[in-house]
Amino acid sequence: MMASTGDERVVLDAFLDFHRAVLLGKLRGISDAEAARRLVPSATTLAGLVKHLTLVERNWFRCLLAPGPGDVYLTSEEDATASFALAEGDTIERLSAAYEAECARSREVAARFDLDHVVPHPQLGEVSLRWIMVHLIEETARHAGHADILRELTDGSTGAI
């Protein structure tokens, strides 16, 4: 449920969670084959969008704000493009579970910091958690819009929910 009142943190969290849920909702009621089908000239698919946004969540929250051993913040265009590629066994169920788990980790990491918390960023110099939250809202909403179009092309289904 979207928070229409509340402090800045509550509103940012609610918008991000809303768009996360919209994205996952686009996978309900379709087959793995439909989710993996290319319907546009690019390699963008419904399943690929979820896989990509799982990497985006990990990259911005875990790798940037609270990196552990082996966590590397990815910056290349090749990494971004590869994050859409589906592998054998990338089912709706597995991709959705991985995305939900990464989103839960993102919430846990973000909750440890104030919105004004600043971290170094390899391309931007430094960013605040507030900036990261707004960027993730923008990135997730943008790809949820792509998912809207792909789902409509798949079976005619429309709507945010």
PAVEX-361106 format. One record per residue: x, y, z of N, C-alpha, C, O in turn; residue in one letter; residue number from 1. Coordinates in Angstrom, 2 decimals. Layout:
{node {X,Y,Z},{X,Y,Z},{X,Y,Z},{X,Y,Z},"A",NUM}
...
//
This chain:
{node {0.84,-1.18,0.00},{0.00,0.00,0.00},{0.88,1.24,0.00},{1.86,1.31,0.74},"M",1}
{node {0.55,2.20,-0.82},{1.33,3.42,-0.96},{1.08,4.34,0.22},{-0.07,4.56,0.62},"M",2}
{node {2.15,4.89,0.79},{2.05,5.85,1.88},{1.86,7.24,1.29},{2.74,7.74,0.59},"A",3}
{node {0.75,7.86,1.56},{0.50,9.20,1.04},{0.84,10.27,2.06},{0.85,11.46,1.74},"S",4}
{node {1.12,9.86,3.27},{1.59,10.78,4.30},{2.73,10.10,5.02},{2.97,8.91,4.85},"T",5}
{node {3.43,10.85,5.79},{4.55,10.28,6.51},{5.81,11.05,6.20},{5.82,11.94,5.35},"G",6}
{node {6.86,10.71,6.90},{8.11,11.42,6.67},{8.74,10.96,5.35},{8.25,10.04,4.69},"D",7}
{node {9.82,11.61,5.00},{10.49,11.35,3.72},{10.87,9.88,3.57},{10.69,9.31,2.49},"E",8}
{node {11.38,9.28,4.61},{11.83,7.88,4.53},{10.66,6.95,4.26},{10.77,6.04,3.43},"R",9}
{node {9.55,7.16,4.94},{8.36,6.32,4.74},{7.88,6.42,3.30},{7.52,5.42,2.68},"V",10}
{node {7.86,7.64,2.76},{7.38,7.85,1.39},{8.34,7.20,0.38},{7.88,6.54,-0.55},"V",11}
{node {9.64,7.39,0.56},{10.61,6.79,-0.36},{10.52,5.26,-0.34},{10.49,4.62,-1.38},"L",12}
{node {10.47,4.69,0.87},{10.34,3.24,1.00},{9.07,2.74,0.32},{9.08,1.72,-0.38},"D",13}
{node {7.97,3.45,0.51},{6.69,3.02,-0.05},{6.70,3.08,-1.58},{6.21,2.15,-2.23},"A",14}
{node {7.24,4.15,-2.15},{7.30,4.22,-3.61},{8.17,3.12,-4.19},{7.80,2.50,-5.18},"F",15}
{node {9.32,2.86,-3.58},{10.19,1.81,-4.10},{9.51,0.45,-3.98},{9.54,-0.34,-4.93},"L",16}
{node {8.91,0.16,-2.84},{8.22,-1.12,-2.68},{7.04,-1.26,-3.65},{6.77,-2.36,-4.14},"D",17}
{node {6.34,-0.16,-3.92},{5.23,-0.22,-4.87},{5.73,-0.64,-6.25},{5.14,-1.53,-6.88},"F",18}
{node {6.79,-0.02,-6.72},{7.29,-0.35,-8.06},{7.91,-1.74,-8.12},{7.84,-2.42,-9.14},"H",19}
{node {8.52,-2.18,-7.02},{9.00,-3.56,-6.95},{7.84,-4.53,-7.13},{7.94,-5.51,-7.88},"R",20}
{node {6.74,-4.26,-6.44},{5.56,-5.14,-6.51},{4.92,-5.11,-7.90},{4.47,-6.14,-8.40},"A",21}
{node {4.88,-3.94,-8.53},{4.34,-3.84,-9.89},{5.14,-4.73,-10.83},{4.57,-5.47,-11.63},"V",22}
{node {6.46,-4.65,-10.74},{7.31,-5.47,-11.60},{6.99,-6.96,-11.42},{6.77,-7.67,-12.40},"L",23}
{node {6.97,-7.41,-10.18},{6.69,-8.84,-9.94},{5.28,-9.22,-10.39},{5.06,-10.34,-10.85},"L",24}
{node {4.35,-8.30,-10.27},{2.99,-8.56,-10.70},{2.88,-8.84,-12.19},{1.97,-9.54,-12.63},"G",25}
{node {3.79,-8.30,-12.96},{3.77,-8.51,-14.41},{4.10,-9.95,-14.80},{3.85,-10.36,-15.93},"K",26}
{node {4.65,-10.73,-13.86},{4.98,-12.13,-14.14},{3.84,-13.08,-13.77},{3.84,-14.24,-14.17},"L",27}
{node {2.87,-12.59,-13.00},{1.78,-13.46,-12.56},{0.90,-13.87,-13.73},{0.47,-13.05,-14.54},"R",28}
{node {0.64,-15.17,-13.80},{-0.30,-15.68,-14.80},{0.28,-15.96,-16.16},{-0.46,-16.25,-17.10},"G",29}
{node {1.61,-15.89,-16.30},{2.21,-16.25,-17.58},{3.20,-17.39,-17.36},{3.62,-17.66,-16.24},"I",30}
{node {3.56,-18.04,-18.44},{4.48,-19.18,-18.36},{5.92,-18.70,-18.39},{6.21,-17.54,-18.72},"S",31}
{node {6.83,-19.60,-18.03},{8.26,-19.30,-18.12},{8.65,-18.93,-19.55},{9.44,-18.02,-19.77},"D",32}
{node {8.09,-19.65,-20.51},{8.40,-19.38,-21.92},{7.92,-17.99,-22.32},{8.62,-17.27,-23.03},"A",33}
{node {6.73,-17.61,-21.87},{6.23,-16.27,-22.19},{7.10,-15.19,-21.54},{7.36,-14.15,-22.15},"E",34}
{node {7.54,-15.43,-20.32},{8.38,-14.45,-19.61},{9.74,-14.30,-20.28},{10.36,-13.24,-20.17},"A",35}
{node {10.20,-15.32,-20.95},{11.51,-15.30,-21.60},{11.45,-14.88,-23.07},{12.49,-14.68,-23.70},"A",36}
{node {10.26,-14.75,-23.61},{10.10,-14.45,-25.03},{10.53,-13.01,-25.35},{10.16,-12.07,-24.65},"R",37}
{node {11.31,-12.86,-26.41},{11.71,-11.54,-26.90},{10.60,-11.00,-27.79},{10.24,-11.60,-28.80},"R",38}
{node {10.08,-9.84,-27.40},{8.98,-9.22,-28.13},{9.38,-7.89,-28.75},{8.60,-7.28,-29.47},"L",39}
{node {10.59,-7.43,-28.46},{11.12,-6.17,-28.98},{12.51,-6.46,-29.56},{13.10,-7.49,-29.24},"V",40}
{node {13.03,-5.57,-30.39},{14.33,-5.84,-31.01},{15.47,-6.05,-30.02},{16.40,-6.81,-30.30},"P",41}
{node {15.43,-5.41,-28.88},{16.48,-5.61,-27.88},{16.28,-6.96,-27.20},{15.30,-7.66,-27.45},"S",42}
{node {17.21,-7.31,-26.34},{17.12,-8.57,-25.60},{16.25,-8.46,-24.35},{16.25,-9.36,-23.52},"A",43}
{node {15.52,-7.37,-24.22},{14.68,-7.15,-23.04},{13.49,-8.11,-23.03},{12.73,-8.18,-24.00},"T",44}
{node {13.35,-8.84,-21.93},{12.22,-9.74,-21.72},{11.67,-9.49,-20.33},{12.32,-8.85,-19.50},"T",45}
{node {10.48,-9.98,-20.07},{9.92,-9.84,-18.72},{10.83,-10.49,-17.68},{11.12,-9.89,-16.65},"L",46}
{node {11.26,-11.70,-17.95},{12.14,-12.39,-17.01},{13.48,-11.67,-16.89},{14.03,-11.56,-15.79},"A",47}
{node {14.01,-11.18,-18.00},{15.27,-10.46,-17.98},{15.22,-9.18,-17.18},{16.20,-8.80,-16.54},"G",48}
{node {14.07,-8.51,-17.20},{13.92,-7.29,-16.39},{14.05,-7.60,-14.91},{14.68,-6.85,-14.17},"L",49}
{node {13.45,-8.69,-14.47},{13.54,-9.08,-13.06},{14.98,-9.45,-12.71},{15.48,-9.07,-11.65},"V",50}
{node {15.63,-10.18,-13.59},{17.02,-10.56,-13.35},{17.91,-9.31,-13.27},{18.78,-9.22,-12.40},"K",51}
{node {17.71,-8.37,-14.18},{18.48,-7.13,-14.18},{18.26,-6.34,-12.89},{19.22,-5.87,-12.28},"H",52}
{node {17.01,-6.19,-12.49},{16.74,-5.39,-11.29},{17.23,-6.07,-10.02},{17.47,-5.40,-9.01},"L",53}
{node {17.39,-7.39,-10.04},{18.02,-8.08,-8.91},{19.46,-7.62,-8.78},{19.94,-7.34,-7.68},"T",54}
{node {20.16,-7.54,-9.90},{21.54,-7.05,-9.90},{21.59,-5.59,-9.47},{22.47,-5.20,-8.70},"L",55}
{node {20.66,-4.77,-9.95},{20.63,-3.35,-9.60},{20.46,-3.19,-8.09},{21.18,-2.40,-7.47},"V",56}
{node {19.54,-3.93,-7.49},{19.36,-3.87,-6.03},{20.65,-4.23,-5.31},{21.08,-3.51,-4.41},"E",57}
{node {21.27,-5.33,-5.70},{22.50,-5.79,-5.06},{23.61,-4.75,-5.24},{24.34,-4.45,-4.29},"R",58}
{node {23.73,-4.23,-6.44},{24.80,-3.29,-6.74},{24.69,-2.02,-5.89},{25.68,-1.58,-5.30},"N",59}
{node {23.50,-1.43,-5.82},{23.34,-0.14,-5.15},{23.25,-0.25,-3.64},{23.77,0.62,-2.93},"W",60}
{node {22.60,-1.27,-3.13},{22.45,-1.35,-1.68},{23.58,-2.15,-1.04},{24.34,-1.62,-0.24},"F",61}
{node {23.68,-3.42,-1.39},{24.66,-4.27,-0.72},{26.09,-3.90,-1.11},{26.92,-3.63,-0.24},"R",62}
{node {26.39,-3.88,-2.40},{27.78,-3.67,-2.83},{28.28,-2.26,-2.56},{29.46,-2.07,-2.27},"C",63}
{node {27.41,-1.27,-2.64},{27.87,0.10,-2.44},{27.80,0.52,-0.97},{28.74,1.14,-0.46},"L",64}
{node {26.71,0.18,-0.29},{26.52,0.65,1.09},{27.13,-0.28,2.14},{27.60,0.19,3.17},"L",65}
{node {27.12,-1.56,1.88},{27.58,-2.52,2.91},{28.25,-3.72,2.25},{27.78,-4.85,2.40},"A",66}
{node {29.33,-3.49,1.53},{29.95,-4.62,0.82},{30.56,-5.64,1.77},{31.16,-5.31,2.79},"P",67}
{node {30.39,-6.88,1.39},{31.01,-7.98,2.11},{32.13,-8.55,1.27},{32.42,-8.04,0.19},"G",68}
{node {32.77,-9.59,1.76},{33.84,-10.22,0.98},{33.33,-10.67,-0.39},{32.30,-11.34,-0.49},"P",69}
{node {34.03,-10.28,-1.40},{33.67,-10.69,-2.75},{32.64,-9.80,-3.44},{32.41,-9.96,-4.63},"G",70}
{node {32.02,-8.87,-2.71},{31.05,-7.97,-3.33},{31.79,-6.89,-4.11},{32.61,-6.16,-3.55},"D",71}
{node {31.50,-6.80,-5.39},{32.15,-5.82,-6.26},{31.06,-4.98,-6.92},{30.12,-5.52,-7.51},"V",72}
{node {31.19,-3.68,-6.82},{30.24,-2.77,-7.47},{30.52,-2.79,-8.97},{31.63,-2.47,-9.40},"Y",73}
{node {29.53,-3.17,-9.76},{29.69,-3.29,-11.21},{29.40,-1.96,-11.89},{28.41,-1.31,-11.57},"L",74}
{node {30.27,-1.56,-12.82},{30.11,-0.26,-13.46},{30.06,-0.32,-14.98},{29.73,0.68,-15.62},"T",75}
{node {30.38,-1.45,-15.56},{30.52,-1.47,-17.03},{29.17,-1.67,-17.73},{28.24,-2.26,-17.18},"S",76}
{node {29.12,-1.17,-18.93},{27.95,-1.36,-19.79},{27.77,-2.84,-20.11},{26.64,-3.31,-20.26},"E",77}
{node {28.87,-3.57,-20.22},{28.81,-5.00,-20.49},{28.11,-5.74,-19.34},{27.29,-6.63,-19.57},"E",78}
{node {28.44,-5.35,-18.09},{27.78,-5.97,-16.94},{26.28,-5.68,-16.94},{25.47,-6.57,-16.66},"D",79}
{node {25.92,-4.46,-17.26},{24.50,-4.08,-17.30},{23.77,-4.88,-18.37},{22.68,-5.41,-18.11},"A",80}
{node {24.35,-4.98,-19.55},{23.72,-5.73,-20.65},{23.61,-7.21,-20.29},{22.58,-7.83,-20.53},"T",81}
{node {24.66,-7.77,-19.73},{24.67,-9.19,-19.37},{23.64,-9.50,-18.29},{23.18,-10.64,-18.20},"A",82}
{node {23.28,-8.53,-17.48},{22.35,-8.80,-16.38},{20.94,-9.12,-16.87},{20.11,-9.60,-16.10},"S",83}
{node {20.65,-8.85,-18.12},{19.34,-9.19,-18.71},{19.32,-10.60,-19.28},{18.24,-11.14,-19.55},"F",84}
{node {20.48,-11.20,-19.48},{20.58,-12.50,-20.15},{20.07,-13.62,-19.25},{20.43,-13.70,-18.07},"A",85}
{node {19.24,-14.45,-19.81},{18.68,-15.56,-19.06},{19.54,-16.81,-19.23},{20.11,-17.05,-20.29},"L",86}
{node {19.61,-17.59,-18.17},{20.36,-18.84,-18.17},{19.38,-20.00,-18.03},{18.22,-19.82,-17.66},"A",87}
{node {19.88,-21.18,-18.32},{19.08,-22.40,-18.09},{18.63,-22.40,-16.64},{19.44,-22.16,-15.74},"E",88}
{node {17.38,-22.66,-16.40},{16.87,-22.72,-15.03},{16.36,-21.40,-14.49},{15.90,-21.34,-13.35},"G",89}
{node {16.44,-20.32,-15.28},{15.90,-19.03,-14.84},{14.38,-19.03,-15.04},{13.87,-18.52,-16.03},"D",90}
{node {13.69,-19.60,-14.08},{12.23,-19.66,-14.13},{11.64,-18.43,-13.44},{12.34,-17.73,-12.71},"T",91}
{node {10.37,-18.18,-13.69},{9.68,-17.08,-13.01},{9.81,-17.26,-11.50},{10.09,-16.31,-10.78},"I",92}
{node {9.60,-18.49,-11.03},{9.65,-18.75,-9.59},{11.03,-18.42,-9.02},{11.13,-17.75,-7.99},"E",93}
{node {12.08,-18.89,-9.66},{13.44,-18.64,-9.17},{13.84,-17.18,-9.27},{14.41,-16.61,-8.33},"R",94}
{node {13.53,-16.56,-10.40},{13.89,-15.15,-10.57},{13.12,-14.26,-9.59},{13.69,-13.33,-9.03},"L",95}
{node {11.85,-14.55,-9.40},{11.04,-13.77,-8.45},{11.56,-13.93,-7.03},{11.66,-12.96,-6.28},"S",96}
{node {11.88,-15.16,-6.65},{12.40,-15.42,-5.30},{13.73,-14.71,-5.08},{13.97,-14.14,-4.02},"A",97}
{node {14.60,-14.74,-6.09},{15.90,-14.07,-5.98},{15.70,-12.56,-5.86},{16.38,-11.90,-5.07},"A",98}
{node {14.77,-12.01,-6.63},{14.50,-10.57,-6.57},{13.92,-10.19,-5.21},{14.36,-9.22,-4.59},"Y",99}
{node {12.95,-10.95,-4.75},{12.35,-10.66,-3.44},{13.39,-10.74,-2.33},{13.39,-9.91,-1.42},"E",100}
{node {14.27,-11.73,-2.39},{15.32,-11.87,-1.37},{16.29,-10.70,-1.42},{16.70,-10.18,-0.38},"A",101}
{node {16.65,-10.28,-2.63},{17.59,-9.15,-2.76},{16.92,-7.86,-2.29},{17.58,-7.02,-1.66},"E",102}
{node {15.64,-7.68,-2.58},{14.92,-6.50,-2.10},{14.86,-6.49,-0.57},{15.00,-5.44,0.05},"C",103}
{node {14.66,-7.65,0.03},{14.65,-7.74,1.50},{16.02,-7.35,2.06},{16.10,-6.63,3.05},"A",104}
{node {17.09,-7.82,1.42},{18.44,-7.43,1.84},{18.64,-5.93,1.67},{19.25,-5.28,2.52},"R",105}
{node {18.14,-5.38,0.57},{18.25,-3.94,0.34},{17.57,-3.16,1.45},{18.11,-2.18,1.96},"S",106}
{node {16.37,-3.59,1.84},{15.65,-2.92,2.93},{16.46,-2.98,4.22},{16.56,-1.99,4.95},"R",107}
{node {17.03,-4.16,4.51},{17.83,-4.32,5.73},{19.05,-3.41,5.72},{19.35,-2.75,6.72},"E",108}
{node {19.75,-3.35,4.61},{20.93,-2.50,4.51},{20.53,-1.04,4.64},{21.12,-0.31,5.44},"V",109}
{node {19.54,-0.60,3.90},{19.13,0.80,3.92},{18.66,1.23,5.31},{18.90,2.37,5.72},"A",110}
{node {18.02,0.33,6.03},{17.51,0.67,7.36},{18.62,1.00,8.35},{18.37,1.64,9.38},"A",111}
{node {19.83,0.59,8.06},{20.96,0.83,8.97},{21.52,2.25,8.85},{22.35,2.66,9.67},"R",112}
{node {21.09,3.00,7.84},{21.68,4.30,7.57},{20.63,5.40,7.50},{19.48,5.16,7.15},"F",113}
{node {21.05,6.61,7.85},{20.22,7.79,7.64},{20.22,8.13,6.16},{21.14,7.75,5.43},"D",114}
{node {19.19,8.85,5.71},{19.13,9.25,4.31},{20.32,10.13,3.91},{20.70,10.16,2.74},"L",115}
{node {20.90,10.84,4.86},{22.05,11.70,4.58},{23.38,10.95,4.56},{24.42,11.55,4.27},"D",116}
{node {23.38,9.66,4.85},{24.61,8.87,4.84},{25.21,8.90,3.44},{24.51,8.65,2.46},"H",117}
{node {26.50,9.19,3.34},{27.19,9.33,2.05},{28.26,8.25,1.93},{28.98,7.95,2.88},"V",118}
{node {28.35,7.69,0.73},{29.39,6.70,0.43},{30.08,7.09,-0.87},{29.50,7.76,-1.72},"V",119}
{node {31.35,6.65,-1.01},{32.04,6.91,-2.28},{31.39,6.11,-3.41},{30.90,5.00,-3.21},"P",120}
{node {31.39,6.70,-4.59},{30.87,6.03,-5.78},{31.93,6.13,-6.87},{32.47,7.21,-7.11},"H",121}
{node {32.23,5.01,-7.55},{33.33,5.00,-8.52},{33.14,5.93,-9.72},{34.13,6.30,-10.36},"P",122}
{node {31.93,6.31,-10.03},{31.70,7.17,-11.19},{31.18,8.55,-10.81},{31.43,9.52,-11.53},"Q",123}
{node {30.47,8.65,-9.71},{29.82,9.91,-9.34},{30.54,10.68,-8.23},{30.12,11.78,-7.86},"L",124}
{node {31.60,10.12,-7.70},{32.31,10.75,-6.59},{31.77,10.25,-5.26},{32.43,9.46,-4.57},"G",125}
{node {30.59,10.69,-4.90},{29.91,10.15,-3.73},{28.42,10.34,-3.90},{27.96,11.21,-4.65},"E",126}
{node {27.66,9.52,-3.20},{26.20,9.57,-3.25},{25.66,9.36,-1.85},{26.28,8.71,-1.01},"V",127}
{node {24.49,9.92,-1.61},{23.82,9.72,-0.32},{22.82,8.57,-0.46},{22.43,8.20,-1.57},"S",128}
{node {22.41,8.03,0.66},{21.34,7.02,0.63},{20.09,7.62,0.02},{19.37,6.93,-0.71},"L",129}
{node {19.80,8.88,0.30},{18.63,9.54,-0.31},{18.72,9.46,-1.84},{17.74,9.12,-2.50},"R",130}
{node {19.89,9.77,-2.39},{20.08,9.73,-3.84},{19.89,8.31,-4.35},{19.24,8.09,-5.37},"W",131}
{node {20.45,7.33,-3.64},{20.30,5.93,-4.03},{18.84,5.53,-4.04},{18.38,4.87,-4.98},"I",132}
{node {18.10,5.92,-3.02},{16.67,5.56,-2.95},{15.91,6.16,-4.13},{15.12,5.47,-4.78},"M",133}
{node {16.14,7.44,-4.42},{15.45,8.09,-5.54},{15.87,7.43,-6.86},{15.03,7.20,-7.73},"V",134}
{node {17.14,7.13,-7.00},{17.61,6.47,-8.22},{16.95,5.10,-8.39},{16.54,4.74,-9.49},"H",135}
{node {16.85,4.33,-7.31},{16.23,3.00,-7.41},{14.74,3.10,-7.70},{14.19,2.25,-8.41},"L",136}
{node {14.07,4.12,-7.18},{12.66,4.34,-7.53},{12.56,4.60,-9.03},{11.72,4.02,-9.72},"I",137}
{node {13.42,5.47,-9.53},{13.42,5.82,-10.96},{13.73,4.59,-11.81},{13.03,4.32,-12.79},"E",138}
{node {14.77,3.87,-11.46},{15.20,2.70,-12.24},{14.13,1.60,-12.23},{13.83,1.01,-13.27},"E",139}
{node {13.57,1.33,-11.06},{12.56,0.28,-10.95},{11.28,0.68,-11.68},{10.68,-0.14,-12.37},"T",140}
{node {10.86,1.94,-11.53},{9.65,2.41,-12.22},{9.84,2.38,-13.74},{8.93,2.01,-14.48},"A",141}
{node {11.02,2.76,-14.19},{11.31,2.74,-15.63},{11.17,1.33,-16.18},{10.53,1.11,-17.21},"R",142}
{node {11.77,0.37,-15.49},{11.70,-1.01,-15.97},{10.32,-1.63,-15.74},{9.92,-2.51,-16.50},"H",143}
{node {9.60,-1.19,-14.73},{8.21,-1.65,-14.56},{7.37,-1.17,-15.74},{6.46,-1.87,-16.18},"A",144}
{node {7.68,0.01,-16.26},{7.00,0.50,-17.47},{7.31,-0.35,-18.68},{6.44,-0.64,-19.50},"G",145}
{node {8.58,-0.77,-18.79},{8.93,-1.70,-19.87},{8.13,-3.00,-19.70},{7.62,-3.55,-20.68},"H",146}
{node {8.03,-3.47,-18.47},{7.29,-4.71,-18.19},{5.81,-4.54,-18.55},{5.18,-5.48,-19.04},"A",147}
{node {5.26,-3.35,-18.32},{3.86,-3.08,-18.70},{3.67,-3.35,-20.19},{2.72,-4.02,-20.60},"D",148}
{node {4.57,-2.82,-20.98},{4.46,-2.95,-22.44},{4.65,-4.41,-22.86},{3.89,-4.93,-23.67},"I",149}
{node {5.68,-5.06,-22.30},{5.93,-6.46,-22.67},{4.77,-7.36,-22.27},{4.42,-8.28,-23.00},"L",150}
{node {4.18,-7.10,-21.12},{3.05,-7.93,-20.69},{1.85,-7.70,-21.60},{1.14,-8.65,-21.93},"R",151}
{node {1.61,-6.46,-21.99},{0.51,-6.20,-22.91},{0.74,-6.90,-24.25},{-0.20,-7.42,-24.85},"E",152}
{node {1.98,-6.90,-24.72},{2.30,-7.60,-25.96},{2.18,-9.12,-25.80},{1.92,-9.82,-26.78},"L",153}
{node {2.36,-9.62,-24.59},{2.28,-11.06,-24.34},{0.85,-11.57,-24.39},{0.54,-12.52,-25.10},"T",154}
{node {-0.03,-10.92,-23.63},{-1.40,-11.44,-23.53},{-2.49,-10.38,-23.45},{-3.65,-10.69,-23.18},"D",155}
{node {-2.12,-9.12,-23.68},{-3.10,-8.06,-23.65},{-3.37,-7.50,-22.27},{-4.13,-6.54,-22.13},"G",156}
{node {-2.76,-8.06,-21.25},{-2.98,-7.60,-19.87},{-2.40,-6.22,-19.68},{-1.26,-5.96,-20.07},"S",157}
{node {-3.17,-5.32,-19.06},{-2.71,-3.97,-18.77},{-3.01,-3.61,-17.33},{-3.75,-4.32,-16.65},"T",158}
{node {-2.45,-2.53,-16.87},{-2.70,-2.03,-15.52},{-1.47,-2.20,-14.64},{-0.62,-3.04,-14.90},"G",159}
{node {-1.41,-1.37,-13.60},{-0.25,-1.37,-12.70},{-0.23,-2.56,-11.77},{0.84,-2.98,-11.32},"A",160}
{node {-1.37,-3.10,-11.47},{-1.42,-4.17,-10.48},{-1.68,-5.50,-11.16},{-1.76,-6.54,-10.50},"I",161}
//
